[in-house]
Amino acid sequence: MQIRQKTKKMAIGISEVVLLIVSRALTAQVELKLKPLAYRLQEILI
């Protein structure tokens, strides 16, 4: 029983790390796409 609990905790920890990495990668991509748009909007507005 203890081995199962340990592997469960490990799996939860690994999945959390993966989610964190994925979300950071996604936010980085979104920022890269949004920054040029923001600059264009500023140029249009100013």
C-alpha positions as CSV (number, residue, x, y, z in Angstrom):
1,M,0.0,0.0,0.0
2,Q,2.8,2.4,0.8
3,I,4.5,1.9,-2.5
4,R,1.2,2.8,-4.3
5,Q,0.9,6.0,-2.3
6,K,4.4,7.0,-3.1
7,T,4.0,6.4,-6.8
8,K,0.7,8.4,-6.7
9,K,2.5,11.3,-5.0
10,M,5.3,11.1,-7.6
11,A,2.8,11.1,-10.4
12,I,1.0,14.1,-9.0
13,G,4.3,16.0,-8.5
14,I,5.4,15.2,-12.1
15,S,2.1,16.2,-13.6
16,E,2.2,19.5,-11.7
17,V,5.7,20.2,-13.0
18,V,4.6,19.4,-16.5
19,L,1.6,21.7,-16.2
20,L,3.8,24.5,-14.9
21,I,6.3,24.1,-17.8
22,V,3.5,23.9,-20.4
23,S,1.7,27.0,-19.0
24,R,5.0,29.0,-19.0
25,A,5.7,28.0,-22.6
26,L,2.2,29.0,-23.6
27,T,2.4,32.4,-21.9
28,A,5.8,33.0,-23.5
29,Q,4.3,32.2,-27.0
30,V,1.3,34.5,-26.3
31,E,3.6,37.3,-25.2
32,L,5.7,37.0,-28.3
33,K,2.5,37.2,-30.4
34,L,0.9,40.0,-28.4
35,K,3.9,42.3,-28.0
36,P,4.1,43.2,-31.7
37,L,0.3,43.8,-31.8
38,A,0.6,46.1,-28.8
39,Y,3.4,48.1,-30.4
40,R,1.3,48.5,-33.6
41,L,-1.7,49.6,-31.6
42,Q,0.4,52.2,-29.8
43,E,1.7,53.5,-33.1
44,I,-1.8,53.8,-34.5
45,L,-3.1,55.5,-31.4
46,I,-0.3,58.0,-30.9
